[in-house]
Amino acid sequence: MSIEIPRNFRLLEELEKGEKNPSPDLSWGLKDQNDDILLKYWNGTIIGPPNTMFYGRIYSLDLTCDESYPKYPPKVRFLTKINMDVVKSDGNIDASRFTLLGKDWNPKYTLEDVLENLRKWMTSSANRKLKQPAEGASY
């Protein structure tokens, strides 16, 4: 029998890890730490991986953890324009294609896992050579 950690405790752990994050390629944190007592609205950043068309670019994302998180995945949307096969024309992630946010979601996954897997997706053969929008363009 597994013990379910209350949502806010879980998100506070994720916030602390994001603030002390050792990764130079990812970051995440609350959008407004003073107003968001429900820990719902988050920012994420991914630095594009080497040997791809994303290399060196900074990608900003919105992550929304509603009351059903972590039982259900967060909603994820790129703010920075990106050409990637799992990103819809409005910047939202297509969970039917990026199945980590769909049928393959596991409540043990974290916001870090989501960002890390999106960064790995950038290196896939379907994406790494895709021409990208002008640097700095946003949705």
C-alpha positions in Angstrom: 0.0 0.0 0.0 1.5 3.4 -1.0 1.0 6.6 0.9 -0.3 9.5 -1.0 1.4 12.8 -0.2 -1.0 15.7 -0.1 -0.9 17.8 -3.3 0.5 21.0 -1.7 3.2 19.1 0.2 4.3 17.5 -3.1 4.3 20.8 -4.9 6.3 22.5 -2.1 8.9 19.8 -2.5 9.0 20.4 -6.3 9.3 24.2 -5.7 12.2 23.6 -3.3 14.0 21.3 -5.8 13.4 23.9 -8.5 14.9 26.6 -6.4 18.0 24.5 -5.6 18.0 22.8 -9.1 21.5 21.7 -10.1 20.6 21.4 -13.8 22.0 24.1 -16.0 19.5 23.2 -18.7 16.1 23.3 -16.9 14.4 25.5 -14.4 11.0 25.8 -12.8 9.2 27.8 -10.2 5.9 29.5 -9.2 4.8 32.4 -11.4 3.8 34.5 -8.4 4.9 33.1 -5.0 3.0 35.8 -3.2 -0.4 35.3 -4.7 -0.6 31.6 -5.7 -1.4 29.9 -2.4 -2.8 26.9 -4.4 0.6 26.4 -6.1 -1.2 26.2 -9.4 0.7 28.4 -11.9 4.3 27.7 -12.8 7.0 28.9 -15.1 9.4 26.5 -16.8 12.6 27.1 -18.8 14.4 24.7 -21.1 17.8 25.5 -22.7 18.0 23.8 -26.2 20.2 20.8 -26.3 23.5 20.7 -28.4 23.5 19.2 -31.9 20.0 20.3 -32.6 18.4 23.4 -34.1 17.2 24.3 -30.6 20.8 24.6 -29.3 21.5 27.6 -27.1 18.0 28.9 -27.3 16.0 29.6 -24.2 12.4 28.3 -24.2 9.8 29.5 -21.7 6.8 27.5 -20.7 3.6 27.8 -18.7 2.8 24.8 -16.5 -0.6 24.6 -14.7 -1.1 22.1 -11.9 -4.8 22.1 -11.1 -6.4 20.4 -8.1 -6.0 16.9 -9.8 -2.2 17.1 -10.0 -0.2 14.8 -9.5 -2.9 12.2 -10.1 -3.3 13.8 -13.6 -0.6 15.6 -15.5 -0.1 19.4 -15.6 -1.2 21.4 -18.6 1.9 22.6 -20.5 2.3 25.3 -23.0 5.3 26.8 -24.7 5.4 30.6 -24.5 8.4 30.8 -26.8 7.6 29.8 -30.4 9.0 26.4 -31.2 8.7 24.0 -34.1 8.3 20.5 -32.6 6.0 17.6 -33.5 4.3 17.5 -30.1 3.5 21.3 -29.9 0.3 22.6 -31.3 0.0 25.9 -33.3 -0.9 27.7 -30.0 2.0 26.4 -28.1 0.1 23.8 -26.1 1.5 20.3 -25.9 -0.4 17.6 -27.7 -0.8 14.9 -25.1 -1.9 12.4 -27.6 1.6 12.7 -29.2 3.7 13.5 -26.1 2.2 10.6 -24.1 4.1 11.4 -20.9 1.3 14.0 -20.5 -1.3 11.6 -21.7 -1.7 7.9 -21.4 1.7 7.3 -20.0 1.4 9.8 -17.1 2.4 8.4 -13.7 1.7 10.4 -10.5 5.3 9.9 -9.5 6.4 12.1 -12.4 7.3 15.7 -11.5 7.5 19.0 -13.3 11.2 18.3 -13.7 10.4 15.0 -15.4 8.1 16.8 -17.8 10.7 19.5 -18.7 13.5 16.9 -19.0 11.5 14.7 -21.3 10.5 17.7 -23.5 14.2 18.5 -23.8 15.0 14.9 -24.8 12.2 15.1 -27.3 14.1 18.0 -29.0 16.9 15.6 -29.7 14.7 13.0 -31.5 15.3 12.4 -35.2 11.9 13.9 -36.0 12.7 17.2 -34.3 16.4 18.0 -34.0 16.8 19.3 -37.6 13.5 21.2 -37.8 13.8 24.8 -38.8 12.9 27.0 -35.9 11.0 30.3 -35.7 13.0 33.5 -35.3 14.7 33.7 -31.9 12.6 35.5 -29.3 9.2 34.9 -31.1 6.4 34.0 -28.8 2.8 32.7 -29.0 
